[in-house]
Amino acid sequence: MTDSAVSAPGTPIWVDHVSLEPIDTSQGPFATVADPQSAIFAAIQMSDAS
């Protein structure tokens, strides 16, 4: 159950973070789907920067 729940809401959350990131946007939205880890790291870095 946890996997399904995390997969569904987790996808849009990462996309939102990437959307805010200009670097990820340059590569395109496909990069996020292809490399979900990249999005996660980007979100972490953003949190640290803030």
C-alpha positions in Angstrom: 0.0 0.0 0.0 2.8 2.4 0.8 4.5 1.9 -2.6 1.3 2.8 -4.4 0.6 5.8 -2.2 4.2 7.1 -2.6 4.3 6.5 -6.3 1.1 8.4 -7.1 1.6 11.6 -5.0 5.4 11.4 -5.2 5.4 11.9 -9.0 3.7 15.3 -9.1 5.6 16.6 -6.1 8.9 16.0 -7.8 7.7 17.5 -11.0 6.6 20.6 -9.2 10.0 21.0 -7.6 11.7 20.5 -11.0 9.4 23.0 -12.6 10.6 25.7 -10.2 14.2 24.7 -11.1 15.4 26.5 -14.2 18.3 24.1 -14.7 16.0 21.0 -14.9 13.5 22.9 -17.1 16.3 23.5 -19.6 16.8 19.8 -20.0 13.0 19.3 -20.3 10.3 17.6 -18.3 11.3 14.2 -19.7 14.6 14.4 -17.8 12.6 14.3 -14.6 10.8 11.1 -15.6 14.0 9.5 -16.9 16.0 10.5 -13.8 13.7 10.7 -10.8 16.8 10.8 -8.5 17.9 14.1 -10.2 14.6 15.6 -9.2 15.0 14.4 -5.6 18.5 15.8 -5.3 17.3 19.1 -6.8 14.5 19.3 -4.3 17.0 18.6 -1.4 19.4 21.3 -2.7 16.6 23.8 -3.0 15.6 23.1 0.6 19.2 23.6 1.7 19.5 26.8 -0.3 16.3 28.2 1.3 
